[in-house]
Amino acid sequence: MASEPRTYGAPFACAPGMRIEAHERLAALQFAQINTQLGKIEAMMERLEKRLWLTVYGVVAIILAQAVQSILNVAP
């Protein structure tokens, strides 16, 4: 009969190993939270950029309207 390696069921859970697993889970949760926060920040930046461009286009439109109005006032 060939000797087979014994299996004892579940591996032994030691305190340092459990601590490492807890740190890994905590790090994964922290990275997930950071990714969520970065997604929110990126969305806010996109909205801010749209508002900025809208403001720039509004100022340019006002300047052009004033220029056209002054040209129309000079020409009879």
CYANA upper distance limits for C-alpha pairs under 8 A (distance plus 0.5 A):
 13 ALA  CA     17 GLY  CA      7.21
 13 ALA  CA     18 MET  CA      7.18
 14 CYS  CA     18 MET  CA      6.70
 15 ALA  CA     19 ARG  CA      6.55
 16 PRO  CA     20 ILE  CA      6.73
 17 GLY  CA     21 GLU  CA      6.79
 18 MET  CA     22 ALA  CA      6.62
 19 ARG  CA     23 HIS  CA      6.71
 20 ILE  CA     24 GLU  CA      6.68
 21 GLU  CA     25 ARG  CA      6.71
 22 ALA  CA     26 LEU  CA      6.61
 23 HIS  CA     27 ALA  CA      6.50
 24 GLU  CA     28 ALA  CA      6.65
 25 ARG  CA     29 LEU  CA      6.74
 26 LEU  CA     30 GLN  CA      6.64
 27 ALA  CA     31 PHE  CA      6.62
 28 ALA  CA     32 ALA  CA      6.67
 29 LEU  CA     33 GLN  CA      6.69
 30 GLN  CA     34 ILE  CA      6.62
 31 PHE  CA     35 ASN  CA      6.60
 32 ALA  CA     36 THR  CA      6.74
 33 GLN  CA     37 GLN  CA      6.69
 34 ILE  CA     38 LEU  CA      6.56
 35 ASN  CA     39 GLY  CA      6.64
 36 THR  CA     40 LYS  CA      6.91
 37 GLN  CA     41 ILE  CA      6.70
 38 LEU  CA     42 GLU  CA      6.57
 39 GLY  CA     43 ALA  CA      6.77
 40 LYS  CA     44 MET  CA      6.76
 41 ILE  CA     45 MET  CA      6.65
 42 GLU  CA     46 GLU  CA      6.74
 43 ALA  CA     47 ARG  CA      6.88
 44 MET  CA     48 LEU  CA      6.64
 45 MET  CA     49 GLU  CA      6.54
 46 GLU  CA     50 LYS  CA      6.76
 47 ARG  CA     51 ARG  CA      6.81
 48 LEU  CA     52 LEU  CA      6.62
 49 GLU  CA     53 TRP  CA      6.73
 50 LYS  CA     54 LEU  CA      6.63
 51 ARG  CA     55 THR  CA      6.68
 52 LEU  CA     56 VAL  CA      6.74
 53 TRP  CA     57 TYR  CA      6.57
 54 LEU  CA     58 GLY  CA      6.57
 55 THR  CA     59 VAL  CA      6.72
 56 VAL  CA     60 VAL  CA      6.73
 57 TYR  CA     61 ALA  CA      6.52
 58 GLY  CA     62 ILE  CA      6.72
 59 VAL  CA     63 ILE  CA      6.76
 60 VAL  CA     64 LEU  CA      6.62
 61 ALA  CA     65 ALA  CA      6.50
 62 ILE  CA     66 GLN  CA      6.66
 63 ILE  CA     67 ALA  CA      6.71
 64 LEU  CA     68 VAL  CA      6.61
 65 ALA  CA     69 GLN  CA      6.54
 66 GLN  CA     70 SER  CA      6.60
 67 ALA  CA     71 ILE  CA      6.72
 68 VAL  CA     72 LEU  CA      6.65
 69 GLN  CA     73 ASN  CA      6.66
 70 SER  CA     74 VAL  CA      6.84
 71 ILE  CA     75 ALA  CA      6.78
 72 LEU  CA     76 PRO  CA      7.91
